[in-house]
Amino acid sequence: MSSDDRLFRSRAEHDAAVARLVETVKNRGGRQLRLGKKTSNLFRQREAHKGGRLEVDGLDKTISVTADGWAEVQGMATFEDFADACLVHGFVPPVVPELKTITIGGAATGIGIESSSFRRGFVHETVAEMDILCGDGVVRTCTPDGPHADLFHAFPNSYGTLGYALRLKVKLDKTCRNVKLAYDTFREPEPFLQAVEAACREGIDNPGTGPDYVEGVAFGPEHYVLSRGWRTDETGPASDIAGPVPYFKTLRTKTTDLLTARDHLWRWDADWFWCSRPLGFQKPLIRKLAGRKRLRSTTYWAIYQFVRRHKLVERFDRLQKLLGRKPRLEEPMVQDVEIPFGNCQAYLEFHWKNLDIRPMWICPVLPLPSPRPWTLYDMPRELHLNFGFWSTVDTREDLAPDHFNRLLEREVVRLGGHKSLYSTVFFEEDEFWQIYDGPSYRGLKAKYDPQDALPDLYQKAVKSR
Ligand SMILES: Cc1cc2nc3c(=O)[nH]c(=O)nc-3n(C[C@H](O)[C@H](O)[C@H](O)COP(=O)(O)OP(=O)(O)OC[C@H]3O[C@@H](n4cnc5c(N)ncnc54)[C@H](O)[C@@H]3O)c2cc1C
């Protein structure tokens, strides 16, 4: 198969796939619908689905990339394929989330970010137009200021509960050969945070010379690394993200680095950030045996799903009990939160005192000016830091099973921050709708999905329906 066949689909094929999907919605016979997609990066256990499935196989490629840097892409195209389709034409999407199977539609509705987000905003802010198949079976073309501007602005954080994006139009950036990186280590949070802010300011004020990418990793309360990246056509020996040493470890030992533009996009995918560790994939021998192709998030996701499906952790705990050993009590904590920059020091204090999950990814994001608020996820147009941590917290029998997650939710609200909904959520219903603009959501739901063909956001995000 040529790269064009693998990555691109004609408009006629796209239109045919859309027509099939519309028929499914119209003939759903009262059943609620769910996306029938092969990949997912949603981190909550969902109830078994009794309704219908939207088969979206024909909606996962790029339709076109033009010489003036515009892409039309189908909603279920993974960023791996979308980025490759752009790269062959000399472009790159301005914000490419870190995991290869995150799709453009999933990221636009799920608040996608990357280390370019301090200049380029969220994934949804890179989208100029979307075709959304709504719960009422109508496909609407939505733009920031067109007739369905209300739906366009309510799409981020709606998680497929108002409609599914089938086609998106994205303005691209020119690509480069390599990305040059500089890593600076800090032993205290204050100078680290100051350096993050200064790097963002430099990148915003000096496009072309300032950094194009800014992010950080907190390895512990006294160990922070700031990473700044510059697009470059300079050549030189580039490091290998799937080599014997996982990428995140190199931030502790190197002060500069060079990655190819494509490897830079996927630097975190090769080890699922650092979450490949419990699966043994950070051992050089296992890396060698697995081979480069398997060092990617889909491998770890498949293993994780297998463990979950066969309840292997629960079985191991039962075995421990039978052997008279006390199993370790842990509360899962897989979360991303955005905190206004001025409160980030307070967040770090909270984090180390209460959760102490390390390492932690820190990614600056500056929401861009917008003609109207992003209904379900609006933020002041000021610098925020996203803190991402994907692990467990040690807990005790006398604490509620969601004790630490609730603690986190309260702290995020107290600090004026936001919490992504791709993982577990514990807010009470009234609290949830206060945060995520319940009155506007109900109005939009009645307008675009009046017969509840799609689940409600609270039911989906909190009750895992
Ligand atoms: C370990 C981990 C690390 C992560 N790191 C990052 C990161 O670095 N950067 C980042 O941006 N995000 C990150 N995420 C979050 C991720 O972007 C979101 O979970 C995103 O929604 C996943 O998109 P997906 O395409 O895999 O969608 P899925 O997981 O398949 O679906 C997510 C939700 O979006 C809905 N949805 C999917 N496609 C569409 C569509 N076309 N139209 C409407 N609704 C749709 C689904 O119904 C579902 O409710 C991370 C998640 C995890 C678990």
The ligand as an ORCA input file, in Angstrom:
! r2SCAN-3c Opt
* xyz 0 1
  C      -1.888      8.343     30.010
  C      -2.585      9.444     29.253
  C      -1.844     10.509     28.810
  C      -2.463     11.527     28.091
  N      -1.681     12.510     27.644
  C      -2.215     13.453     26.892
  C      -1.402     14.465     26.348
  O      -0.213     14.484     26.552
  N      -1.968     15.425     25.586
  C      -3.307     15.401     25.357
  O      -3.787     16.252     24.665
  N      -4.111     14.470     25.882
  C      -3.605     13.496     26.621
  N      -4.420     12.537     27.118
  C      -5.877     12.676     26.996
  C      -6.438     12.424     25.623
  O      -6.150     13.483     24.745
  C      -7.956     12.361     25.713
  O      -8.274     11.214     26.460
  C      -8.628     12.311     24.332
  O     -10.012     12.557     24.453
  C      -8.403     10.955     23.721
  O      -8.788     10.979     22.380
  P      -9.078      9.622     21.575
  O      -9.079     10.039     20.186
  O      -8.172      8.533     21.989
  O     -10.584      9.360     21.985
  P     -11.286      8.178     22.751
  O     -10.469      7.787     23.941
  O     -11.679      7.145     21.818
  O     -12.579      8.943     23.207
  C     -12.537      9.947     24.183
  C     -13.901     10.602     24.254
  O     -14.044     11.452     23.134
  C     -15.180     11.095     22.381
  N     -14.794     11.208     20.985
  C     -13.832     10.518     20.322
  N     -13.785     10.903     19.032
  C     -14.731     11.860     18.881
  C     -15.163     12.651     17.781
  N     -14.649     12.516     16.571
  N     -16.164     13.547     17.997
  C     -16.726     13.702     19.223
  N     -16.353     12.977     20.278
  C     -15.367     12.062     20.116
  C     -15.513      9.662     22.761
  O     -16.882      9.425     22.628
  C     -15.066      9.633     24.219
  O     -16.053     10.123     25.074
  C      -3.858     11.506     27.845
  C      -4.609     10.428     28.286
  C      -3.988      9.401     28.974
  C      -4.811      8.251     29.427
*
